């Protein structure tokens, strides 16, 4: 397998993100309460500490980045639903 350039990786991730946003926006138009609750739960990072992130670790950094990306995808999908109305 050939190695992907940083531009190819970025383009691939952007394409996947766009598909996720389109699919999520379509599902959110149905205003499914269970879906909304499940999405909200995914944006919280839990590490069983009183102050999450007080002791930074690589694993926490990855989870934090993942939670921020999930929130951005959700926010973008909700914005598309609002703009479509």
C-alpha angles and dihedrals in degrees: 000000000000121000117253120232118238088254092054091048091049092047091049093050092046090051092050091047091052092052091049092050092049093049094045093048089052091051094045091057086074089059094226107188093202091052092049091050093048091050092049090052091055093060095062118087113211123191100158093249127124090233108031110217095019087120104037117214132174091248091053090048090054093046091047092051090047092051091049092050092048089051091049092050091048092047092048092049092049090049090053091051091050092047092049092057 
